[in-house]
């Protein structure tokens, strides 16, 4: 049985600009974020991941939404089941 770990991603905005990070060698862009470590909540994960990926120290606001991804399409992008 495959166990999925929860993740948290930040939407960091500056005026009309949105912060994205590049994914390794693939050249794809994504929101900064990643998987929750044991004992972390989503806010702690977002702060840690943004700091690791960009060097920025942020203070998260309220979560925008919680999404369980299991084969659904989000913003026109097909996600794996």
C-alpha positions, 0 to 999 in steps of 0.5 A: 500500500502506498502511503502519501505524506502531506505537503505544504506550498507557499503562494508568495506575492509581491504586487502582481508577481508570484514567486516560483522555484525551478525544479532541478534538472527538469526546468519546470517551475513550481511554488516553493514548498514540500513535504511535511517533516514529522511533527511539523504543521503546514505553517512550519513546513512552508517557512522551512521550505521557502527558506531552504529553496529561496533564502527568504524568511516569511511569515505565513498568512492563513492557508488558502485551501487544503487539497487532497490530490488523487487523480484530479485536474487542477488549473488544467494540469493533470495530476497523477493518480 
